[in-house]
Amino acid sequence: MNKTAPIDALVLMSFGGPEAPEEVVPFLKNVTAGRGIPEERLEEVGEHYYGFGGKSPINDQNKALLQALREELDHREIETPIIWGNRNWEPYLTDELRAEAQSGRTRFLSIDTSAYSSYSSCRQYREDFAKTIGALSAEGMTVTIDKIRQFYNHPGYAEACALLLREGVADFTKQVGALDAEKHRILFVTHSIPNVMQDASAVETSGYRAQHEELMTHLLNGLPASEALPAELVYCSRSGSPEVPWLEPDVNDRMTELAADGVSGVILVPIGFISDHMEVAFDLDTEAKETAAELGFAFTRVATVGTHPLFVSGLVDLVEERIAQLRGDETTAPTIPGSTALVPGSGACSIECCRGRIERTTEPNWPA
């Protein structure tokens, strides 16, 4: 019995990243195709990668997640194949699905590596699916691609974040001796997006920023009173024209402001990222850590969920949830308390949801 019928195969869908220095600029050209970004700017951004040997961490992290998902599927006796496809670098989604279609598998369910609703983190993946469907149709192959819902409010993701937060607070406490609400802060960090993209993300959902705030509130409510500290949401990885407004405050700017107010230590919680890819490795573990050192701050960066068993199990729960919906089964999907999520499943989004694309003359979100 095919436990995932009518789905033939699962797809781990991600952004992609270079594997060697000579791949960095070609990769960035893929990311910015049609947007008029000068090559010298791509070389400048490429320095982030060259500092890590020209290789993005995201590919190895996706391989690890793919293996963890396979093990969880096997544990549940789900034999359905799971493959990996990217938007911007090998293995490309279209190439991988072409090979599957040639083997007779034509109905796919995608597990995307973004937890929140916005153009870049949800709708753009749906556009990728449409391009792949169109390309394969032109070659005489008919495929369909569905997706699991955004998972920021699923207990698997939320509780993995909660456990990692507790570990981070414990590490910070060892540094400072005792927590002090006057001197210490928790900064929840996510990728900044243009304000227009934020506004569009709230057309049918609680919106990109509000979804982060929902999870942040849930995590803070789970801390014991002895570990409670003032907390707020901050952003990193802003790019593009200075004239285009993006979500603020920047994590580095906010730490500088806090230092002026007498704060002497921060715990960074990267709830906007599921793994330690380039935004985490460079923007947080390099730049933000350097800012903290310059300010004389005690500093802890909480781990991302990566392949945490609760997170992996939650993703497979979401696969089973969506398959039940495709079959027309009644399902009550779990979410964190206070969530204002859509009815689960990508079919709940209309054609208008999360349009907010930035102007093509500006730089996009930089890659993972």
Secondary structure in CASP SS format (residue, H / E / C, confidence):
PFRMAT SS
TARGET T0000
AUTHOR 0000-0000-0000
METHOD secondary structure of the structure
MODEL  1
M C 1.00
N C 1.00
K C 1.00
T C 1.00
A C 1.00
P C 1.00
I C 1.00
D C 1.00
A E 1.00
L E 1.00
V E 1.00
L E 1.00
M E 1.00
S E 1.00
F C 1.00
G C 1.00
G C 1.00
P C 1.00
E C 1.00
A C 1.00
P H 1.00
E H 1.00
E H 1.00
V H 1.00
V H 1.00
P H 1.00
F H 1.00
L H 1.00
K H 1.00
N H 1.00
V H 1.00
T C 1.00
A C 1.00
G C 1.00
R C 1.00
G C 1.00
I C 1.00
P C 1.00
E H 1.00
E H 1.00
R H 1.00
L H 1.00
E H 1.00
E H 1.00
V H 1.00
G H 1.00
E H 1.00
H H 1.00
Y H 1.00
Y H 1.00
G C 1.00
F C 1.00
G C 1.00
G C 1.00
K C 1.00
S C 1.00
P C 1.00
I H 1.00
N H 1.00
D H 1.00
Q H 1.00
N H 1.00
K H 1.00
A H 1.00
L H 1.00
L H 1.00
Q H 1.00
A H 1.00
L H 1.00
R H 1.00
E H 1.00
E H 1.00
L H 1.00
D H 1.00
H H 1.00
R C 1.00
E C 1.00
I C 1.00
E C 1.00
T C 1.00
P C 1.00
I E 1.00
I E 1.00
W E 1.00
G E 1.00
N E 1.00
R C 1.00
N C 1.00
W C 1.00
E C 1.00
P C 1.00
Y E 1.00
L H 1.00
T H 1.00
D H 1.00
E H 1.00
L H 1.00
R H 1.00
A H 1.00
E H 1.00
A H 1.00
Q H 1.00
S C 1.00
G C 1.00
R C 1.00
T C 1.00
R E 1.00
F E 1.00
L E 1.00
S E 1.00
I E 1.00
D E 1.00
T C 1.00
S C 1.00
A C 1.00
Y C 1.00
S C 1.00
S C 1.00
Y H 1.00
S H 1.00
S H 1.00
C H 1.00
R H 1.00
Q H 1.00
Y H 1.00
R H 1.00
E H 1.00
D H 1.00
F H 1.00
A H 1.00
K H 1.00
T H 1.00
I H 1.00
G H 1.00
A H 1.00
L H 1.00
S H 1.00
A H 1.00
E C 1.00
G C 1.00
M C 1.00
T C 1.00
V C 1.00
T E 1.00
I E 1.00
D E 1.00
K E 1.00
I C 1.00
R C 1.00
Q C 1.00
F C 1.00
Y C 1.00
N C 1.00
H C 1.00
P H 1.00
G H 1.00
Y H 1.00
A H 1.00
E H 1.00
A H 1.00
C H 1.00
A H 1.00
L H 1.00
L H 1.00
L H 1.00
R H 1.00
E H 1.00
G H 1.00
V H 1.00
A H 1.00
D H 1.00
F H 1.00
T H 1.00
K H 1.00
Q H 1.00
V H 1.00
G C 1.00
A C 1.00
L C 1.00
D C 1.00
A C 1.00
E C 1.00
K C 1.00
H E 1.00
R E 1.00
I E 1.00
L E 1.00
F E 1.00
V E 1.00
T E 1.00
H E 1.00
S C 1.00
I C 1.00
P E 1.00
N H 1.00
V H 1.00
M H 1.00
Q H 1.00
D H 1.00
A H 1.00
S H 1.00
A C 1.00
V C 1.00
E C 1.00
T C 1.00
S C 1.00
G C 1.00
Y H 1.00
R H 1.00
A H 1.00
Q H 1.00
H H 1.00
E H 1.00
E H 1.00
L H 1.00
M H 1.00
T H 1.00
H H 1.00
L H 1.00
L H 1.00
N H 1.00
G C 1.00
L C 1.00
P C 1.00
A H 1.00
S H 1.00
E H 1.00
A C 1.00
L C 1.00
P C 1.00
A E 1.00
E E 1.00
L E 1.00
V E 1.00
Y E 1.00
C E 1.00
S C 1.00
R C 1.00
S C 1.00
G C 1.00
S C 1.00
P C 1.00
E C 1.00
V C 1.00
P C 1.00
W E 1.00
L C 1.00
E C 1.00
P C 1.00
D E 1.00
V H 1.00
N H 1.00
D H 1.00
R H 1.00
M H 1.00
T H 1.00
E H 1.00
L H 1.00
A H 1.00
A H 1.00
D C 1.00
G C 1.00
V C 1.00
S C 1.00
G E 1.00
V E 1.00
I E 1.00
L E 1.00
V E 1.00
P C 1.00
I C 1.00
G C 1.00
F C 1.00
I C 1.00
S C 1.00
D C 1.00
H C 1.00
M H 1.00
E H 1.00
V H 1.00
A H 1.00
F H 1.00
D H 1.00
L H 1.00
D H 1.00
T H 1.00
E H 1.00
A H 1.00
K H 1.00
E H 1.00
T H 1.00
A H 1.00
A H 1.00
E H 1.00
L H 1.00
G C 1.00
F C 1.00
A E 1.00
F E 1.00
T E 1.00
R E 1.00
V C 1.00
A C 1.00
T C 1.00
V C 1.00
G C 1.00
T C 1.00
H C 1.00
P H 1.00
L H 1.00
F H 1.00
V H 1.00
S H 1.00
G H 1.00
L H 1.00
V H 1.00
D H 1.00
L H 1.00
V H 1.00
E H 1.00
E H 1.00
R H 1.00
I H 1.00
A H 1.00
Q H 1.00
L H 1.00
R C 1.00
G C 1.00
D C 1.00
E C 1.00
T C 1.00
T C 1.00
A C 1.00
P C 1.00
T C 1.00
I C 1.00
P C 1.00
G C 1.00
S C 1.00
T C 1.00
A C 1.00
L C 1.00
V C 1.00
P C 1.00
G C 1.00
S H 1.00
G H 1.00
A H 1.00
C C 1.00
S C 1.00
I C 1.00
E C 1.00
C C 1.00
C C 1.00
R C 1.00
G C 1.00
R C 1.00
I C 1.00
E C 1.00
R C 1.00
T C 1.00
T C 1.00
E C 1.00
P C 1.00
N C 1.00
W C 1.00
P C 1.00
A C 1.00
END
